[in-house]
Amino acid sequence: MGHAVMNWERGIYFTRSRPYKKNDQATIESERNHLVRRNAFYYRYDTSDERVLLKRLWRLVGDRLNYLTPTIEPVGYATGVAADSTTSRGPRSAGYCRPQQEAEMTAYRDALSPARLARDITDLQTRLTVMAKEKTE
């Protein structure tokens, strides 16, 4: 018996969105989907070699997004007030990190090279495309 049927028998129901938010799912999917499709494209990856490359790719993409991509961070409650920041700065500035963790994160960020990161991401994308293109088409 399949898992979906077993869950249905137990009274567990899967919904597509939050209650009373019928248009919520498309918004959430589009927020997450753009990052995946921009970096891994629309190919099918199902071999172990491809999964190894994807794991390496997501690590690099995560580093670029969290350490090098500026985001707008709200400052105060007034409208139009914001400061440029990166995602990794949030936990550090909020005081969630111990000084040792903060020093490690700062040292890791400083060791990142945006040019090398871009080259490595492009190299992995090219290798994945070559591996998956034939079977996807």
N, CA, C and O atoms as CSV, one atom per row, in Angstrom:
chain,resi,resn,atom,element,x,y,z
A,1,MET,N,N,0.851,-1.178,0.000
A,1,MET,CA,C,0.000,0.000,0.000
A,1,MET,C,C,0.895,1.238,0.000
A,1,MET,O,O,1.894,1.280,0.717
A,2,GLY,N,N,0.547,2.230,-0.788
A,2,GLY,CA,C,1.362,3.440,-0.902
A,2,GLY,C,C,1.268,4.325,0.333
A,2,GLY,O,O,0.322,4.229,1.115
A,3,HIS,N,N,2.255,5.177,0.490
A,3,HIS,CA,C,2.288,6.084,1.636
A,3,HIS,C,C,1.115,7.055,1.639
A,3,HIS,O,O,0.569,7.368,2.698
A,4,ALA,N,N,0.727,7.531,0.466
A,4,ALA,CA,C,-0.371,8.497,0.407
A,4,ALA,C,C,-1.664,7.875,0.921
A,4,ALA,O,O,-2.433,8.530,1.624
A,5,VAL,N,N,-1.903,6.617,0.573
A,5,VAL,CA,C,-3.117,5.940,1.038
A,5,VAL,C,C,-3.039,5.698,2.537
A,5,VAL,O,O,-4.029,5.865,3.248
A,6,MET,N,N,-1.872,5.308,3.017
A,6,MET,CA,C,-1.717,5.057,4.447
A,6,MET,C,C,-1.969,6.334,5.239
A,6,MET,O,O,-2.634,6.304,6.275
A,7,ASN,N,N,-1.444,7.444,4.759
A,7,ASN,CA,C,-1.668,8.710,5.451
A,7,ASN,C,C,-3.141,9.098,5.421
A,7,ASN,O,O,-3.663,9.649,6.390
A,8,TRP,N,N,-3.807,8.809,4.308
A,8,TRP,CA,C,-5.231,9.121,4.211
A,8,TRP,C,C,-6.014,8.288,5.211
A,8,TRP,O,O,-6.952,8.794,5.828
A,9,GLU,N,N,-5.653,7.026,5.386
A,9,GLU,CA,C,-6.343,6.159,6.328
A,9,GLU,C,C,-6.138,6.624,7.773
A,9,GLU,O,O,-6.995,6.396,8.626
A,10,ARG,N,N,-5.028,7.262,8.042
A,10,ARG,CA,C,-4.744,7.746,9.390
A,10,ARG,C,C,-5.409,9.091,9.659
A,10,ARG,O,O,-5.339,9.613,10.772
A,11,GLY,N,N,-6.041,9.638,8.660
A,11,GLY,CA,C,-6.697,10.920,8.851
A,11,GLY,C,C,-5.793,12.112,8.634
A,11,GLY,O,O,-6.117,13.220,9.062
A,12,ILE,N,N,-4.665,11.905,7.978
A,12,ILE,CA,C,-3.749,13.000,7.673
A,12,ILE,C,C,-4.067,13.474,6.265
A,12,ILE,O,O,-4.001,12.690,5.318
A,13,TYR,N,N,-4.405,14.730,6.119
A,13,TYR,CA,C,-4.771,15.274,4.824
A,13,TYR,C,C,-3.753,16.322,4.414
A,13,TYR,O,O,-3.323,17.132,5.235
A,14,PHE,N,N,-3.375,16.309,3.174
A,14,PHE,CA,C,-2.425,17.274,2.643
A,14,PHE,C,C,-3.189,18.376,1.931
A,14,PHE,O,O,-4.080,18.112,1.125
A,15,THR,N,N,-2.835,19.595,2.234
A,15,THR,CA,C,-3.495,20.723,1.585
A,15,THR,C,C,-2.493,21.442,0.705
A,15,THR,O,O,-1.284,21.265,0.848
A,16,ARG,N,N,-2.995,22.238,-0.185
A,16,ARG,CA,C,-2.134,22.971,-1.098
A,16,ARG,C,C,-1.717,24.323,-0.537
A,16,ARG,O,O,-0.732,24.897,-1.002
A,17,SER,N,N,-2.424,24.838,0.429
A,17,SER,CA,C,-2.083,26.155,0.955
A,17,SER,C,C,-2.613,26.280,2.379
A,17,SER,O,O,-3.233,25.362,2.916
A,18,ARG,N,N,-2.356,27.416,2.961
A,18,ARG,CA,C,-2.865,27.666,4.304
A,18,ARG,C,C,-4.371,27.897,4.239
A,18,ARG,O,O,-4.883,28.346,3.213
A,19,PRO,N,N,-5.079,27.598,5.313
A,19,PRO,CA,C,-6.525,27.832,5.293
A,19,PRO,C,C,-6.848,29.308,5.022
A,19,PRO,O,O,-6.193,30.207,5.549
A,20,TYR,N,N,-7.850,29.531,4.206
A,20,TYR,CA,C,-8.342,30.858,3.861
A,20,TYR,C,C,-7.309,31.702,3.109
A,20,TYR,O,O,-7.430,32.925,3.052
A,21,LYS,N,N,-6.300,31.053,2.536
A,21,LYS,CA,C,-5.290,31.738,1.722
A,21,LYS,C,C,-5.168,30.984,0.403
A,21,LYS,O,O,-4.139,30.364,0.136
A,22,LYS,N,N,-6.187,31.031,-0.405
A,22,LYS,CA,C,-6.237,30.194,-1.591
A,22,LYS,C,C,-5.176,30.549,-2.629
A,22,LYS,O,O,-4.849,29.711,-3.469
A,23,ASN,N,N,-4.633,31.752,-2.599
A,23,ASN,CA,C,-3.618,32.130,-3.577
A,23,ASN,C,C,-2.211,32.116,-2.988
A,23,ASN,O,O,-1.294,32.681,-3.585
A,24,ASP,N,N,-2.025,31.495,-1.852
A,24,ASP,CA,C,-0.754,31.512,-1.144
A,24,ASP,C,C,0.285,30.610,-1.807
A,24,ASP,O,O,1.458,30.976,-1.871
A,25,GLN,N,N,-0.113,29.462,-2.292
A,25,GLN,CA,C,0.830,28.470,-2.773
A,25,GLN,C,C,1.647,28.973,-3.959
A,25,GLN,O,O,2.857,28.750,-4.004
A,26,ALA,N,N,1.032,29.628,-4.893
A,26,ALA,CA,C,1.766,30.113,-6.056
A,26,ALA,C,C,2.843,31.114,-5.664
A,26,ALA,O,O,3.923,31.128,-6.254
A,27,THR,N,N,2.562,31.935,-4.693
A,27,THR,CA,C,3.537,32.920,-4.243
A,27,THR,C,C,4.745,32.241,-3.619
A,27,THR,O,O,5.884,32.585,-3.933
A,28,ILE,N,N,4.502,31.277,-2.733
A,28,ILE,CA,C,5.596,30.569,-2.068
A,28,ILE,C,C,6.417,29.795,-3.084
A,28,ILE,O,O,7.646,29.834,-3.042
A,29,GLU,N,N,5.758,29.096,-3.995
A,29,GLU,CA,C,6.491,28.331,-4.997
A,29,GLU,C,C,7.310,29.229,-5.893
A,29,GLU,O,O,8.431,28.871,-6.253
A,30,SER,N,N,6.792,30.375,-6.263
A,30,SER,CA,C,7.553,31.253,-7.137
A,30,SER,C,C,8.762,31.831,-6.417
A,30,SER,O,O,9.793,32.067,-7.048
A,31,GLU,N,N,8.663,32.062,-5.125
A,31,GLU,CA,C,9.808,32.579,-4.374
A,31,GLU,C,C,10.935,31.563,-4.332
A,31,GLU,O,O,12.101,31.925,-4.491
A,32,ARG,N,N,10.602,30.298,-4.120
A,32,ARG,CA,C,11.628,29.264,-4.017
A,32,ARG,C,C,12.057,28.771,-5.391
A,32,ARG,O,O,13.223,28.430,-5.591
A,33,ASN,N,N,11.151,28.731,-6.313
A,33,ASN,CA,C,11.407,28.154,-7.625
A,33,ASN,C,C,12.399,28.977,-8.431
A,33,ASN,O,O,13.195,28.410,-9.180
A,34,HIS,N,N,12.373,30.285,-8.299
A,34,HIS,CA,C,13.259,31.098,-9.128
A,34,HIS,C,C,14.719,30.785,-8.861
A,34,HIS,O,O,15.523,30.788,-9.794
A,35,LEU,N,N,15.083,30.518,-7.624
A,35,LEU,CA,C,16.462,30.219,-7.277
A,35,LEU,C,C,16.875,28.871,-7.856
A,35,LEU,O,O,17.982,28.731,-8.376
A,36,VAL,N,N,16.000,27.889,-7.769
A,36,VAL,CA,C,16.312,26.557,-8.291
A,36,VAL,C,C,16.431,26.595,-9.800
A,36,VAL,O,O,17.411,26.097,-10.354
A,37,ARG,N,N,15.452,27.175,-10.476
A,37,ARG,CA,C,15.455,27.176,-11.937
A,37,ARG,C,C,16.540,28.081,-12.507
A,37,ARG,O,O,17.053,27.807,-13.592
A,38,ARG,N,N,16.891,29.122,-11.825
A,38,ARG,CA,C,17.935,30.024,-12.309
A,38,ARG,C,C,19.298,29.340,-12.265
A,38,ARG,O,O,20.153,29.600,-13.111
A,39,ASN,N,N,19.499,28.467,-11.282
A,39,ASN,CA,C,20.810,27.858,-11.109
A,39,ASN,C,C,20.913,26.420,-11.603
A,39,ASN,O,O,21.997,25.992,-11.997
A,40,ALA,N,N,19.825,25.666,-11.595
A,40,ALA,CA,C,19.870,24.266,-12.039
A,40,ALA,C,C,19.049,24.036,-13.299
A,40,ALA,O,O,19.017,22.919,-13.815
A,41,PHE,N,N,18.394,25.060,-13.798
A,41,PHE,CA,C,17.633,25.020,-15.040
A,41,PHE,C,C,16.466,24.035,-14.944
A,41,PHE,O,O,16.039,23.694,-13.840
A,42,TYR,N,N,15.950,23.579,-16.075
A,42,TYR,CA,C,14.767,22.724,-16.102
A,42,TYR,C,C,15.091,21.289,-16.477
A,42,TYR,O,O,14.214,20.553,-16.928
A,43,TYR,N,N,16.320,20.890,-16.298
A,43,TYR,CA,C,16.714,19.532,-16.658
A,43,TYR,C,C,16.359,18.540,-15.567
A,43,TYR,O,O,16.071,18.905,-14.427
A,44,ARG,N,N,16.390,17.264,-15.956
A,44,ARG,CA,C,16.098,16.195,-15.006
A,44,ARG,C,C,17.420,15.609,-14.517
A,44,ARG,O,O,18.253,15.186,-15.318
A,45,TYR,N,N,17.603,15.588,-13.220
A,45,TYR,CA,C,18.815,15.050,-12.620
A,45,TYR,C,C,18.426,13.850,-11.762
A,45,TYR,O,O,17.729,14.002,-10.759
A,46,ASP,N,N,18.878,12.652,-12.154
A,46,ASP,CA,C,18.465,11.483,-11.384
A,46,ASP,C,C,19.571,10.459,-11.162
A,46,ASP,O,O,19.304,9.391,-10.613
A,47,THR,N,N,20.786,10.744,-11.565
A,47,THR,CA,C,21.875,9.805,-11.302
A,47,THR,C,C,22.645,10.261,-10.060
A,47,THR,O,O,22.531,11.405,-9.620
A,48,SER,N,N,23.421,9.345,-9.518
A,48,SER,CA,C,24.185,9.687,-8.311
A,48,SER,C,C,25.268,10.721,-8.615
A,48,SER,O,O,25.570,11.567,-7.772
A,49,ASP,N,N,25.852,10.659,-9.808
A,49,ASP,CA,C,26.859,11.666,-10.175
A,49,ASP,C,C,26.241,13.060,-10.250
A,49,ASP,O,O,26.842,14.040,-9.811
A,50,GLU,N,N,25.056,13.136,-10.801
A,50,GLU,CA,C,24.367,14.430,-10.895
A,50,GLU,C,C,23.997,14.949,-9.511
A,50,GLU,O,O,24.088,16.150,-9.256
A,51,ARG,N,N,23.588,14.070,-8.632
A,51,ARG,CA,C,23.249,14.505,-7.265
A,51,ARG,C,C,24.476,15.020,-6.525
A,51,ARG,O,O,24.377,15.963,-5.740
A,52,VAL,N,N,25.626,14.411,-6.767
A,52,VAL,CA,C,26.862,14.899,-6.141
A,52,VAL,C,C,27.173,16.308,-6.630
A,52,VAL,O,O,27.522,17.185,-5.840
A,53,LEU,N,N,27.042,16.520,-7.944
A,53,LEU,CA,C,27.293,17.863,-8.494
A,53,LEU,C,C,26.270,18.871,-7.996
A,53,LEU,O,O,26.615,20.018,-7.712
A,54,LEU,N,N,25.001,18.447,-7.887
A,54,LEU,CA,C,23.965,19.357,-7.370
A,54,LEU,C,C,24.252,19.762,-5.936
A,54,LEU,O,O,24.056,20.918,-5.560
A,55,LYS,N,N,24.711,18.821,-5.143
A,55,LYS,CA,C,25.032,19.135,-3.740
A,55,LYS,C,C,26.137,20.184,-3.675
A,55,LYS,O,O,26.069,21.115,-2.873
A,56,ARG,N,N,27.154,20.032,-4.519
A,56,ARG,CA,C,28.225,21.030,-4.566
A,56,ARG,C,C,27.702,22.376,-5.073
A,56,ARG,O,O,28.081,23.434,-4.569
A,57,LEU,N,N,26.821,22.317,-6.084
A,57,LEU,CA,C,26.251,23.546,-6.641
A,57,LEU,C,C,25.453,24.302,-5.593
A,57,LEU,O,O,25.601,25.517,-5.464
A,58,TRP,N,N,24.602,23.598,-4.835
A,58,TRP,CA,C,23.761,24.285,-3.840
A,58,TRP,C,C,24.598,24.897,-2.729
A,58,TRP,O,O,24.228,25.930,-2.170
A,59,ARG,N,N,25.712,24.277,-2.408
A,59,ARG,CA,C,26.601,24.866,-1.393
A,59,ARG,C,C,27.143,26.213,-1.886
A,59,ARG,O,O,27.156,27.200,-1.149
A,60,LEU,N,N,27.591,26.233,-3.150
A,60,LEU,CA,C,28.134,27.471,-3.714
A,60,LEU,C,C,27.055,28.538,-3.887
A,60,LEU,O,O,27.277,29.713,-3.592
A,61,VAL,N,N,25.887,28.115,-4.367
A,61,VAL,CA,C,24.776,29.065,-4.543
A,61,VAL,C,C,24.360,29.637,-3.193
A,61,VAL,O,O,24.086,30.831,-3.077
A,62,GLY,N,N,24.314,28.780,-2.169
A,62,GLY,CA,C,23.965,29.252,-0.831
A,62,GLY,C,C,24.971,30.248,-0.288
A,62,GLY,O,O,24.598,31.245,0.330
A,63,ASP,N,N,26.254,29.977,-0.520
A,63,ASP,CA,C,27.281,30.923,-0.076
A,63,ASP,C,C,27.128,32.266,-0.779
A,63,ASP,O,O,27.225,33.320,-0.150
A,64,ARG,N,N,26.887,32.222,-2.094
A,64,ARG,CA,C,26.724,33.485,-2.831
A,64,ARG,C,C,25.486,34.242,-2.344
A,64,ARG,O,O,25.523,35.458,-2.156
A,65,LEU,N,N,24.401,33.511,-2.144
A,65,LEU,CA,C,23.164,34.165,-1.707
A,65,LEU,C,C,23.286,34.717,-0.288
A,65,LEU,O,O,22.894,35.855,-0.030
A,66,ASN,N,N,23.827,33.915,0.634
A,66,ASN,CA,C,23.831,34.296,2.044
A,66,ASN,C,C,24.959,35.249,2.433
A,66,ASN,O,O,24.808,36.031,3.372
A,67,TYR,N,N,26.083,35.192,1.727
A,67,TYR,CA,C,27.216,36.014,2.126
A,67,TYR,C,C,27.493,37.189,1.198
A,67,TYR,O,O,28.057,38.192,1.634
A,68,LEU,N,N,27.108,37.087,-0.072
A,68,LEU,CA,C,27.523,38.107,-1.024
A,68,LEU,C,C,26.381,38.861,-1.692
A,68,LEU,O,O,26.610,39.911,-2.291
A,69,THR,N,N,25.156,38.349,-1.601
A,69,THR,CA,C,24.033,39.011,-2.259
A,69,THR,C,C,23.371,39.984,-1.293
A,69,THR,O,O,22.890,39.564,-0.240
A,70,PRO,N,N,23.335,41.264,-1.619
A,70,PRO,CA,C,22.692,42.211,-0.710
A,70,PRO,C,C,21.173,42.054,-0.728
A,70,PRO,O,O,20.567,41.808,-1.771
A,71,THR,N,N,20.593,42.201,0.422
A,71,THR,CA,C,19.140,42.198,0.562
A,71,THR,C,C,18.750,43.457,1.319
A,71,THR,O,O,19.601,44.104,1.930
A,72,ILE,N,N,17.505,43.799,1.284
A,72,ILE,CA,C,17.047,44.986,2.006
A,72,ILE,C,C,16.580,44.550,3.385
A,72,ILE,O,O,15.699,43.702,3.523
A,73,GLU,N,N,17.172,45.133,4.374
A,73,GLU,CA,C,16.848,44.811,5.755
A,73,GLU,C,C,16.099,45.991,6.365
A,73,GLU,O,O,16.608,47.112,6.362
A,74,PRO,N,N,14.895,45.752,6.889
A,74,PRO,CA,C,14.160,46.873,7.478
A,74,PRO,C,C,14.850,47.397,8.731
A,74,PRO,O,O,15.350,46.635,9.559
A,75,VAL,N,N,14.860,48.711,8.842
A,75,VAL,CA,C,15.439,49.360,10.005
A,75,VAL,C,C,14.375,50.281,10.568
A,75,VAL,O,O,14.032,51.282,9.938
A,76,GLY,N,N,13.850,49.969,11.729
A,76,GLY,CA,C,12.824,50.791,12.342
A,76,GLY,C,C,11.455,50.529,11.741
A,76,GLY,O,O,11.284,49.615,10.934
A,77,TYR,N,N,10.500,51.321,12.132
A,77,TYR,CA,C,9.123,51.137,11.700
A,77,TYR,C,C,8.647,52.174,10.700
A,77,TYR,O,O,7.519,52.080,10.217
A,78,ALA,N,N,9.457,53.145,10.379
A,78,ALA,CA,C,9.049,54.172,9.425
A,78,ALA,C,C,9.051,53.592,8.015
A,78,ALA,O,O,9.845,52.700,7.717
A,79,THR,N,N,8.197,54.073,7.168
A,79,THR,CA,C,8.155,53.587,5.800
A,79,THR,C,C,9.331,54.139,5.011
A,79,THR,O,O,9.752,55.280,5.204
A,80,GLY,N,N,9.852,53.303,4.118
A,80,GLY,CA,C,10.944,53.732,3.268
A,80,GLY,C,C,12.305,53.682,3.924
A,80,GLY,O,O,13.292,54.060,3.293
A,81,VAL,N,N,12.401,53.231,5.163
A,81,VAL,CA,C,13.692,53.165,5.839
A,81,VAL,C,C,14.199,51.733,5.734
A,81,VAL,O,O,13.544,50.805,6.211
A,82,ALA,N,N,15.348,51.549,5.120
A,82,ALA,CA,C,15.933,50.226,4.966
A,82,ALA,C,C,17.442,50.368,4.835
A,82,ALA,O,O,17.951,51.430,4.476
A,83,ALA,N,N,18.141,49.297,5.127
A,83,ALA,CA,C,19.587,49.283,4.992
A,83,ALA,C,C,19.974,48.063,4.175
A,83,ALA,O,O,19.369,47.000,4.317
A,84,ASP,N,N,20.980,48.211,3.319
A,84,ASP,CA,C,21.460,47.067,2.562
A,84,ASP,C,C,22.228,46.150,3.498
A,84,ASP,O,O,23.019,46.602,4.326
A,85,SER,N,N,21.985,44.878,3.354
A,85,SER,CA,C,22.604,43.892,4.209
A,85,SER,C,C,22.707,42.593,3.439
A,85,SER,O,O,22.247,42.512,2.300
A,86,THR,N,N,23.298,41.585,4.034
A,86,THR,CA,C,23.275,40.245,3.475
A,86,THR,C,C,22.535,39.347,4.445
A,86,THR,O,O,22.358,39.688,5.614
A,87,THR,N,N,22.104,38.198,3.952
A,87,THR,CA,C,21.325,37.291,4.782
A,87,THR,C,C,22.120,36.821,5.990
A,87,THR,O,O,21.547,36.629,7.063
A,88,SER,N,N,23.419,36.631,5.841
A,88,SER,CA,C,24.234,36.127,6.953
A,88,SER,C,C,24.395,37.158,8.053
A,88,SER,O,O,24.731,36.803,9.183
A,89,ARG,N,N,24.161,38.431,7.750
A,89,ARG,CA,C,24.334,39.469,8.761
A,89,ARG,C,C,23.211,39.455,9.797
A,89,ARG,O,O,23.407,39.916,10.922
A,90,GLY,N,N,22.052,38.938,9.437
A,90,GLY,CA,C,20.906,38.936,10.337
A,90,GLY,C,C,21.162,38.279,11.680
A,90,GLY,O,O,20.992,38.926,12.713
A,91,PRO,N,N,21.569,37.001,11.702
A,91,PRO,CA,C,21.819,36.354,12.996
A,91,PRO,C,C,22.933,37.024,13.790
A,91,PRO,O,O,22.902,37.062,15.020
A,92,ARG,N,N,23.920,37.554,13.063
A,92,ARG,CA,C,25.028,38.198,13.775
A,92,ARG,C,C,24.597,39.500,14.413
A,92,ARG,O,O,24.948,39.778,15.560
A,93,SER,N,N,23.837,40.302,13.680
A,93,SER,CA,C,23.447,41.598,14.226
A,93,SER,C,C,22.353,41.470,15.275
A,93,SER,O,O,22.192,42.365,16.105
A,94,ALA,N,N,21.597,40.374,15.255
A,94,ALA,CA,C,20.528,40.186,16.235
A,94,ALA,C,C,21.051,39.608,17.547
A,94,ALA,O,O,20.303,39.505,18.519
A,95,GLY,N,N,22.322,39.234,17.581
A,95,GLY,CA,C,22.897,38.703,18.812
A,95,GLY,C,C,22.642,37.226,19.032
A,95,GLY,O,O,22.755,36.745,20.160
A,96,TYR,N,N,22.295,36.483,17.964
A,96,TYR,CA,C,22.047,35.055,18.102
A,96,TYR,C,C,23.326,34.233,18.121
A,96,TYR,O,O,23.306,33.074,18.538
A,97,CYS,N,N,24.433,34.809,17.679
A,97,CYS,CA,C,25.689,34.081,17.576
A,97,CYS,C,C,26.611,34.419,18.746
A,97,CYS,O,O,26.647,35.542,19.249
A,98,ARG,N,N,27.347,33.401,19.146
A,98,ARG,CA,C,28.403,33.640,20.123
A,98,ARG,C,C,29.554,34.352,19.410
A,98,ARG,O,O,29.653,34.266,18.186
A,99,PRO,N,N,30.416,35.044,20.132
A,99,PRO,CA,C,31.520,35.771,19.479
A,99,PRO,C,C,32.392,34.864,18.611
A,99,PRO,O,O,32.859,35.283,17.552
A,100,GLN,N,N,32.614,33.628,19.052
A,100,GLN,CA,C,33.424,32.694,18.268
A,100,GLN,C,C,32.731,32.355,16.945
A,100,GLN,O,O,33.379,32.305,15.899
A,101,GLN,N,N,31.414,32.122,16.992
A,101,GLN,CA,C,30.668,31.829,15.767
A,101,GLN,C,C,30.679,33.027,14.827
A,101,GLN,O,O,30.828,32.876,13.615
A,102,GLU,N,N,30.522,34.197,15.388
A,102,GLU,CA,C,30.536,35.406,14.569
A,102,GLU,C,C,31.885,35.590,13.888
A,102,GLU,O,O,31.953,35.972,12.720
A,103,ALA,N,N,32.960,35.315,14.626
A,103,ALA,CA,C,34.298,35.428,14.044
A,103,ALA,C,C,34.502,34.401,12.931
A,103,ALA,O,O,35.112,34.709,11.906
A,104,GLU,N,N,33.993,33.182,13.129
A,104,GLU,CA,C,34.113,32.145,12.102
A,104,GLU,C,C,33.335,32.527,10.842
A,104,GLU,O,O,33.825,32.350,9.727
A,105,MET,N,N,32.124,33.052,11.024
A,105,MET,CA,C,31.320,33.453,9.873
A,105,MET,C,C,31.971,34.611,9.124
A,105,MET,O,O,31.959,34.640,7.894
A,106,THR,N,N,32.529,35.550,9.848
A,106,THR,CA,C,33.194,36.685,9.216
A,106,THR,C,C,34.431,36.229,8.458
A,106,THR,O,O,34.676,36.681,7.340
A,107,ALA,N,N,35.214,35.332,9.060
A,107,ALA,CA,C,36.409,34.817,8.387
A,107,ALA,C,C,36.028,34.026,7.134
A,107,ALA,O,O,36.705,34.119,6.110
A,108,TYR,N,N,34.949,33.252,7.212
A,108,TYR,CA,C,34.492,32.483,6.053
A,108,TYR,C,C,34.044,33.414,4.935
A,108,TYR,O,O,34.380,33.198,3.771
A,109,ARG,N,N,33.283,34.450,5.288
A,109,ARG,CA,C,32.828,35.429,4.294
A,109,ARG,C,C,34.007,36.140,3.642
A,109,ARG,O,O,34.025,36.338,2.427
A,110,ASP,N,N,34.989,36.523,4.448
A,110,ASP,CA,C,36.141,37.236,3.910
A,110,ASP,C,C,36.990,36.360,2.999
A,110,ASP,O,O,37.680,36.869,2.116
A,111,ALA,N,N,36.946,35.040,3.207
A,111,ALA,CA,C,37.719,34.115,2.372
A,111,ALA,C,C,37.041,33.830,1.041
A,111,ALA,O,O,37.679,33.304,0.129
A,112,LEU,N,N,35.758,34.168,0.908
A,112,LEU,CA,C,35.033,33.914,-0.333
A,112,LEU,C,C,35.476,34.894,-1.420
A,112,LEU,O,O,35.647,36.088,-1.172
A,113,SER,N,N,35.652,34.372,-2.600
A,113,SER,CA,C,35.989,35.199,-3.757
A,113,SER,C,C,34.791,35.189,-4.702
A,113,SER,O,O,34.452,34.133,-5.237
A,114,PRO,N,N,34.142,36.324,-4.923
A,114,PRO,CA,C,32.978,36.347,-5.805
A,114,PRO,C,C,33.293,35.839,-7.213
A,114,PRO,O,O,32.471,35.150,-7.816
A,115,ALA,N,N,34.460,36.168,-7.739
A,115,ALA,CA,C,34.819,35.722,-9.088
A,115,ALA,C,C,35.011,34.209,-9.131
A,115,ALA,O,O,34.517,33.547,-10.044
A,116,ARG,N,N,35.717,33.665,-8.159
A,116,ARG,CA,C,35.933,32.215,-8.117
A,116,ARG,C,C,34.618,31.485,-7.903
A,116,ARG,O,O,34.383,30.432,-8.495
A,117,LEU,N,N,33.762,32.042,-7.056
A,117,LEU,CA,C,32.455,31.445,-6.802
A,117,LEU,C,C,31.633,31.400,-8.084
A,117,LEU,O,O,31.003,30.383,-8.376
A,118,ALA,N,N,31.629,32.473,-8.845
A,118,ALA,CA,C,30.889,32.518,-10.107
A,118,ALA,C,C,31.452,31.519,-11.116
A,118,ALA,O,O,30.695,30.856,-11.823
A,119,ARG,N,N,32.790,31.411,-11.183
A,119,ARG,CA,C,33.400,30.443,-12.102
A,119,ARG,C,C,33.045,29.016,-11.717
A,119,ARG,O,O,32.731,28.202,-12.585
A,120,ASP,N,N,33.090,28.696,-10.416
A,120,ASP,CA,C,32.767,27.348,-9.955
A,120,ASP,C,C,31.304,27.004,-10.216
A,120,ASP,O,O,30.990,25.883,-10.614
A,121,ILE,N,N,30.416,27.958,-9.995
A,121,ILE,CA,C,28.988,27.732,-10.256
A,121,ILE,C,C,28.758,27.491,-11.742
A,121,ILE,O,O,28.026,26.574,-12.115
A,122,THR,N,N,29.375,28.304,-12.590
A,122,THR,CA,C,29.224,28.144,-14.042
A,122,THR,C,C,29.780,26.800,-14.496
A,122,THR,O,O,29.185,26.140,-15.348
A,123,ASP,N,N,30.919,26.390,-13.934
A,123,ASP,CA,C,31.512,25.104,-14.288
A,123,ASP,C,C,30.576,23.949,-13.914
A,123,ASP,O,O,30.370,23.034,-14.711
A,124,LEU,N,N,30.021,23.991,-12.722
A,124,LEU,CA,C,29.095,22.933,-12.293
A,124,LEU,C,C,27.825,22.936,-13.141
A,124,LEU,O,O,27.317,21.871,-13.491
A,125,GLN,N,N,27.312,24.105,-13.472
A,125,GLN,CA,C,26.123,24.187,-14.318
A,125,GLN,C,C,26.386,23.590,-15.699
A,125,GLN,O,O,25.535,22.893,-16.251
A,126,THR,N,N,27.555,23.863,-16.248
A,126,THR,CA,C,27.909,23.310,-17.555
A,126,THR,C,C,27.998,21.789,-17.496
A,126,THR,O,O,27.481,21.096,-18.371
A,127,ARG,N,N,28.652,21.281,-16.469
A,127,ARG,CA,C,28.775,19.823,-16.328
A,127,ARG,C,C,27.411,19.168,-16.138
A,127,ARG,O,O,27.146,18.115,-16.717
A,128,LEU,N,N,26.550,19.775,-15.338
A,128,LEU,CA,C,25.211,19.220,-15.139
A,128,LEU,C,C,24.395,19.254,-16.424
A,128,LEU,O,O,23.661,18.313,-16.725
A,129,THR,N,N,24.523,20.327,-17.172
A,129,THR,CA,C,23.775,20.452,-18.427
A,129,THR,C,C,24.198,19.372,-19.416
A,129,THR,O,O,23.351,18.759,-20.067
A,130,VAL,N,N,25.495,19.137,-19.531
A,130,VAL,CA,C,25.989,18.105,-20.441
A,130,VAL,C,C,25.488,16.725,-20.015
A,130,VAL,O,O,25.119,15.911,-20.862
A,131,MET,N,N,25.472,16.460,-18.716
A,131,MET,CA,C,25.052,15.156,-18.223
A,131,MET,C,C,23.562,14.922,-18.406
A,131,MET,O,O,23.152,13.796,-18.689
A,132,ALA,N,N,22.742,15.951,-18.254
A,132,ALA,CA,C,21.290,15.761,-18.225
A,132,ALA,C,C,20.573,16.148,-19.504
A,132,ALA,O,O,19.391,15.840,-19.656
A,133,LYS,N,N,21.241,16.804,-20.413
A,133,LYS,CA,C,20.552,17.350,-21.581
A,133,LYS,C,C,19.923,16.280,-22.465
A,133,LYS,O,O,18.769,16.413,-22.873
A,134,GLU,N,N,20.669,15.224,-22.764
A,134,GLU,CA,C,20.168,14.191,-23.667
A,134,GLU,C,C,18.924,13.504,-23.133
A,134,GLU,O,O,17.938,13.348,-23.855
A,135,LYS,N,N,18.964,13.096,-21.884
A,135,LYS,CA,C,17.803,12.365,-21.339
A,135,LYS,C,C,16.610,13.267,-21.065
A,135,LYS,O,O,15.477,12.788,-21.022
A,136,THR,N,N,16.838,14.559,-20.880
A,136,THR,CA,C,15.737,15.473,-20.636
A,136,THR,C,C,15.000,15.797,-21.926
A,136,THR,O,O,13.776,15.922,-21.941
A,137,GLU,N,N,15.757,15.932,-23.003
A,137,GLU,CA,C,15.124,16.269,-24.287
A,137,GLU,C,C,14.468,15.050,-24.831
A,137,GLU,O,O,13.872,15.097,-25.907
